[in-house]
């Protein structure tokens, strides 16, 4: 075969496509035959696949592939005729034959002699397996009746039914439907255009509604003419009456014409919307693939890994017809490979252990896909021994991931979360199958990338179950639309922990920052205006529209202006020339065709964390404090000790004062210049700026000199007291001697009741 002939190259590509399709069916059939060697349906399917591959290879004059496929076909025909009984050696050899066909079709560049040697070795292996197979009938012992022992070029014996030498065209599916190849980029563009078509069709509805309003106006105008006619004198037969009658006639004609056009517009609207919806649904469906298409090859992988480990393992695929976005299915390949390898290596026990436990010697791994509540669930489970929780506890301790004092307080659910950490593995040794601790880390990374979740559950002696919860498609998302500074923004629902209208009285200051209690956690509040740089929020409502985002302990609450409701949005990627836009992941079109930005929640959380840690949030605190019906006196506590700071804050807050805190003198100086306070309570020894410097600056500032300052310090010498009072402090109290009442009495003496 000449490699320069373009037509030959095209035919070779067709053969590769044929091989990809037939080898999958062939492998599925062989794995079924391994469990039931006499299954006629699977024998027939495998033999036909081998025959089709031989015919396809003969058409393009690929002699080595013809020879391999012929040997495979002969073996299967012999099994069909009852002359041999397939065993595991046959299955191994036939699977190796598929691999060899793939190498031949890929054109690895091996010399003909080397390829011929490999083919001959394959044929000898297959014949050797036939010689040791069980003979179900006396005829099987006749050498002449053993097709697997024939020379490679010998003709096969007569078959029950004649098979076509030419394989079915690659472009036809099993159901007779014509198949074509379309690139993923083309599908993405087509889906985008279908989405725009749908939005354009929906614009007709507002236009139709406008015409209905015009119709109502005309009806009111007709009524006004009738009232005018009734008000005219009965003998009014002049020009005015004639003009009024003419106007009424023209109005009636206009009403009739408008009614007719409205009916036509309504019909066009319904047809256009229906057509656009069907176009969009069909385009979206073209992006979907059956789950089985992307995971069928794992059947052989699981079987081969099991055999390498001395285990008998079967993969059961459930929900193979479940439709999945092709992008998600492609991204699932590596994570599912990790989970299945772990299931075989870590989960499934050795055959002897399984028999001792009263189980079948053959282990079962189940891979299941299903739709649930608008999401895709992928479940990987096994019937192995489960995860040894105590061994996991010891592994986390040995790797320094937790303290010895707390490791025994961790629940099973908390311990299982350690499995997803990078580099974490339960195995003491590293093999070519597992042990490096990268598998579950890769699984979690992929799931988070597509805005999904992964959970694990285990039951000793019963097995382990991993559940991946993913969006059905990456092209369309369900999102919560919110208004920020007069513009709509979208937050993917999969990233939202909770959306609520937060009453102001539920907000409290912790470490000087606004928080509210969400379950057992204190969640920090940040305004969307500050995060996105849209100025200050006008917070005047009794309840704040709030979206809680993040997961685990890393939760933040984003305060927005208004909720606009849920929408299904077609995701449109941003122009690559824009590079990465801060806090934004993509865009979409609204029903009326206007654009909306889809926020990147992970980026938002990082931005909120930077704002909070940098101490640059003041809008919400000021707004919340101003909203109080009765103003409480405000006290600023400045101390670098978290314990002392919180003790004083809670004590003052409990007695009715509004308290903010600062972590050192510099933070306190910035606070008193930006917000009004009635009293400052400060320590002396602090980093960046000590308490004496802070008191001095306050008393020198013409706007702050009347602000009372109390020093609370461990230093109780008379010279320390004198130094603080000389700097301008109004009160000096030592930490070693004050009690709750002492501090509160001192504060009340300085500024009165709260």
C-alpha positions, 0 to 999 in steps of 0.5 A: 500500500502506497503511503503517498496515495491520498485515497489510500490514506483516506481508506486507512482512516476509514479502517481506523474508524471501523476498528474503533467501533468494532473493537469496542463491541468485540471487547464487550462480547469477549468479556461476556464470553469470559463469564459464559463461554457458550453464549451464542449471542456473544459468540455470533457478535464477536465472530461478525466483528472479526469478520467485518474487520478482516473484510475491511482490512482486505479492501485496503490491502492491509495484509497483516491486519487480514491475517490477525483478523482471520486467526481471531475469526477462525478461533471464534468459528471453532467455538461456535461449532463446539470444537473448542471451549473458550477459556481465559487464555483464549480471551487474553489472546483475542484481546491481544489481537485487538491491540495488535490490530490497533498497532498495525492500523496506527502505522507504528513503522515497524519492519515487516519482519518484526510485524510478521514475527508478532503476528506469528507469536499471536497465532501460536498463542491462540492455537496453544490456548485451543490445544489446552481448552476443554473439548465438549465433544469427541469431534474436538479431538480431531486435528482436521476439525480444529480451525484454530490449528489451520495455517493462516492462509487456509480457507475457513470451514463452511459457516452457518450463514454467508457473511458479506465480505465488505463491511457496513459503511462507517457512516451508518449506525446500527439503526440505519441512521446516517452518521456524520462527524462534526467538531466540538467547536462547530457544535458550540457555535451552532448551540450559541446561534440556536440560543440567539435564535431562541432569544430573538424569537422571545422578543416577539412577545414583548412587541405583541404585548405592546400592540395589545396595550395599543389596542386597549388605548384604542378601545378607550379612545372609542369610548371617549368618542362615544361619550363626546357624541352623547354630550353633543346636542341632539340637533347637532347635525353640523360639521362637528357631528360629521367630523366626529362620525368620520373619526369614529369610522376611521377608528373602527377601521383601525381597530379591525386592522389592528385586531387582524394583525394582532392575531397574525402576530400571535400566530407568528410569535407562537410558531417562531418560539416553538421553532426556536425551542425545537432548534435549540433542543435539537442542537443541545441534544447533538452535544449529548452522548450516551454515558456508555460511549465514554466508559465502555472501555473501562470494562476491559481495564477493570478486568486487566487490572484485576488479573494483574493483581490476582483478582477476578473483577467484573465491571457492571455499567448501569444507565449506559443510555443516560445522556451526558454533555460530551465535554463532561464525558471527555473530562470524566475519563481520567477521574473515573479511571482513578476511581475504578483502579482504586476500587479494584486495588484498594476495595476488592479483596483477594478471592480467598478473602472473599470466599472466607467472608462468604462472598463470591470469588468474583468482585463486582464494581458498579459504574452508574449514571442517572439524572436526578433533580436536574443534575447528573449523578455518577456513582462508582461503588464496589462490593469489597471490604470498605475503607478501614477507618482506624487505618485511615485515622492512623494514616492522617496522624502519621502524615501530620495532617491532624494532631494526636489530641484531636484525631480521635474526635474526628467523625467518619465523614471528616476522616474520609475527606482526607482521602482527597488531599494531594499526595494522600494514600492508604498504601505503604508502597507505590505500584504502577496501579496506585499508591502515589496519592494523586487519584482522588485529588485529580477526581476532586479537581475535575469535579470542582472545575465543572462546578460539581461535588464529590462525596464518599461513603464506606461500610466495613465488609460491604463496600465503598461508594463514590458519588459525583454530582455534576451539571448535565451540561456545561453549555447551559446553566441554571443561575440566580440573577441578581441586580448590582448597581442597576445591572444584572449579574448571574451566579450559577446555582451549583455554587450557591449554598443559600440565598436569603433575605437577611434581617438587619437584627441578625447581623452582629460584629465579630472582630469588627466585621459584620457576620451572621449565623448560618447553621453552626457557622459565623459567615462574614458579610461583604457587599457586591458593590465593594467586591466588583468596585461599583461604589458603595451600596445604598443599603436602606431596606430592613432585609438585605438580599444575601447570597451565601457562596463557598463550601465547608468552612470557607463561606462568605455572604454576598449582599446584593441590591435585588434578586431577579429570579432564576434563569436558564442561560446559554453560556457564551465564553468571553473573547480570548483577547480579554484574557481573564476578567477578574471575578467573571467567568463567562457571559450569556444573553437574557430573554430580551437579548441583553447581555449578562455577566456570569460571575466566577464564584471561586474568584469572588471568594478570593476577592472577598478574602483579600478585602476582609484581610486587608481591612478595607470594608467599611460600607456595611458596618456604617450602613448597619449601624446607621440603620438602628432606630436608637443609636448606641454609644460606640467603643473602639477596642484596640489590642493585639491579643485576640483573647483580650480583644474578644473578652473586652468586646463581648463584655462591652457588647453584653452591656449594650455598647456597640463595639468595633475592634482594631488589631494594633495602634495603626489599625486603631488610628485608621478606624478613628479617622474614618468612623465616629466613636464615643470611646477608645479602649487601648493596650500599650504594647502593640506592633506598628504603633503602640498605645501611647503613640495612638493616644498622642495622635488622637489628642493632637488631632483637632477633630479627635482631641475630645474623644475619651481614651482609656488605657488597659494595660498589664503595666501597673507601675506608677511611672507607666500610669503617669506616662499614659496619663501625660500622653492624654489618656482619660483613664488608666486601668490595669488588666491584672486587677480589673473585673467585669464591673471595674471595666464597665464602671470605668466606661460609664464614668467616661461616656455614660450609659450605652 
